[in-house]
């Protein structure tokens, strides 16, 4: 834990890392927790399936317990017109087995009432295990902005639904610290932290490429990170998400340490 901010190692920071090694990298770099990809984003393949593999699940849990690492967020449901919430129940059960308090969800469903209904139903299943659903907004999704995410959360009518605040996606969807200040703090479930240049990507395809492989370390770019932190609870969980193609040659542990070190320096600067 860094001062009052607990820190988790995001999946993308060590993209491609097998889950056991992900936990080991998190421990070696000093993170409190790790986030695991339990279900692939719509249109992508899952590199290391966990759900349904009881032996692997036991191994991951054993390694984490031995190293003193917990699990934070699971990735990532996508609301679609054809969403079958029943098919997601094994994912929720696996997240519960890991003790994850959060599951991520995005929306690609253009029909708001259907998306809200399906979100409510998966939130009910999650609530039985003490899990909250965090909506991640991205400029290329149907839920594109922080306002879209807040509207969807409210439409679900569930107390265990809120927002994942990703600094890159907030910037690239036209948001700012003022956008965060305008919403109730209780909606902000956690923060994914990175930096970026001020210039917006020219297209959604460029934005996707940046999000998945060109994020800057905190304080390396031009975002209003200090102003944003002032709008958030002092004990909010931070998921360090700093993938960058330039460090592809580093080991998973080195990538984890790179993100951790920059995050610690940035958080220390908040007190000065």
N, C-alpha and C positions, 0 to 999 in steps of 0.2 A: 504494500500500500504506500502511495506517495502522499504524505501529509494526510489530508482528509479524502483524497480521491483514490478509490480502488481502481486498479488497472487490469484490463483483460487484453489478451493477444488475439486480434481479429484473424479470421480465416485468410483474408486476402493478403495480409502482411507476409504470410508464409505459404502463399498459394502453391498448391501441388503437394504440400507436406502431408504424409500419412498421419492419421490422428494420434497415434502413440507418440510419434516424433514431435508433433505439434505440442503436446503436453510437456514433453521433455524440453523443448525449446522455450516454452513459457516459463518453466521452472528455472532454467539456466539463466534467463534474462531478468528474472525477478518479478514477473507478473503474478498477480493474485489469482488469476483465472485464465481460462482459454475459451474461445468460441469455436464451435465445430459446425461444419456444413452437414446437416442431416438430410436435406432434400435440395436438389439442384434448382437454381433459378430456371424459370420457364425458358426452354430452348437450349439449355446447356446440359451436359452430361455430368454425372456425379463420379468424380475420380476415385473416391474411396468410400464405398457404401458401408454404412454402419447399421442402419435400421434393419432389424431381422437377423443380424449376426451376433448371436448371444456370446460366443466366445470372444469376439473382438470387443464387444461392449464391456465384458468382465475385465479384459486385459487393460483397456483404456482406464477404467475406474481404479484398478489396482495400482497402475503406474501413477495416476494422479494422487491417490491417497498416500502412496509412499513418498511422493515429492512435495506434498502439501499444496497442490494446485486444485482449485475448484473449477466448476464449469459455469459460464455465464450465459451466453446467448447461442441459440441454435438457428442456423440458416436453412432455407428461407422459403416460406410458402408464397405462392403467387395466385391471387384471386383471378380466375378466368371465367368466361361465360359457362364453360363446361365443368367448373369445379365440383368435385365430389368430396364433401367434407369427411364422409366415412372413410375414404381412402387415406386420409391424413391422420387418423387416430393412432396408428402404430408409431408415427413420428412424434406425436405428443407424448406417448407412453415412453418412448426412448429418451426424450428430453427430460421427462420426469425421473427416469432411472438415473440419469446423470445429475439430477438435482438442479437443472437449469431453471432460473427464474423467468427467463425471457425467450420467446420465439419471435423471429422476424417474419413480417409479411408485407408483400407489395401487392398492388392491384393493377391488373390489365383488363379489368371488366368495365366496359363503357356504360353499363347499366348500373347506376348508383345504388338503387334499392336492392338489386340482387347481390351486389358486392357487400353491402352492409348486412344483409341477411346471412350470407355465408360467413362473413367475418364474425357475426354474433354467435353462430353455431360452433365455429371452431374455438372461439373465445370461451364458450361454455364448457367445452371439453377440456380446454387448458386450465380453466379455473378450478376444476375438480382436482388438479394436481398442484395448485398454487402457482401456475404459470401465467404471465402476462403476455399479451400480443402487442408487439411494437411495429407500427406501420412505418416502413421506409419509403419516403417519397423520392422520386427521381424525375428529371425533366422529360425523360422519354417514356415514362409510365403514364397510365391513366391518372393515378394519384401522383401528380407531377410536382406540387408545391406543398409547403408546410400548411397552407390553408386547406388544400385538398385533403391532406392527411387528417387534419383536425376535424374537418367536416365528416369524413368517413368514420373516424373514431366516435364522434357524437351520434352519427346515424346508427351505429351498431347497438347503441343503448347499453353497453356493457362497461362495468367499472374497471375491468382488467384489460382495457384496450387504451393504448397511448401511442406516442410517437418516438421513433428512433431519429435522433437529430444528427445527421451526418454533415459535417462542416462543408465538404465539397458539394454535396447535393443541395444544401441550402444556398450556397453561392450560385451554382449553375442553374438553379430554378428561379433566380431573381430575388431570393430572400436575403435577409440581413439580421443582425442582432435585434433590430427593432421589430422584425417579424416574430421573433421568439418572445420578446417582451410583451407582445400583444396577446399572447395565449397563456392560459393558466399553467403554472409551473408543474402541476400534478400530471399534465399530459406528457411532459418530457421525461420519458422513462430512462434514457441514457444517451450518451454522446459517442459518436465515432469521430475520432480526431485525426486530421491531417491538415496540410496547408496546400495552397495552389497559387498560380499567378492570377493577377486581376483580370486579364483578358479572358473572355468567354470562348469556349470551343465554337468553331464555326457551324458545326452540325451535331445532330444527336449521335451520329456514329463516332465523331471525334470525342464527344462527351463520354460515351461508353468506354472508349479506349483509354481516356484519361483516368476514369474512375477505376478501371481494372489494372492499370499498369503505369500510371504517370502521376501518382500523388506525391506531393512534397512533404518533407518532415515539418512538424510544427515549428513556426518562426522562420522557415526557409522561403516562404512565399509572401503574398500580399493580402491575405485574408485578415479580417477583423477579429482574430481569435481572442485577444484580451477583452475586447468589448463584449464578445459573445459569452465568455466565461463569467462575466459580471452579471449576466442575466440568469445564470443557472445555480442550482443548489451547490453548496460548497462540498457536498459529499456525493455528488452524482457519479455514477459509474462511467468510466471512460474506456472505450474499446479503441486500441491503437491500430489504425488501419492505414498503413503507409507503403503499399506495394509500388515498386518502380522498376521499370525494365533495366535500368542502368546497374542494378545490383543483382541481376539474375545469377551471376557467378558466385555469390556468397552462399554460405551454408544457411539452412533454415534458422539455426541458432544465431548466426551473425545478423540475419535480417531482423530477428526478434529483438536482439540487443540494440541494433541501430534505431529502431522505433522507440524502444524504451528510453534510451539515453537522451534522445532529442525531446521526448515528452517530459522527462524529468527536468531538463534544463528550462523548457518552456513554463512548466508549472512553478518552478522556483522563481521565474521572472515575474509571476503574478504578485508576489509579495513585495516587490521592490518598487 
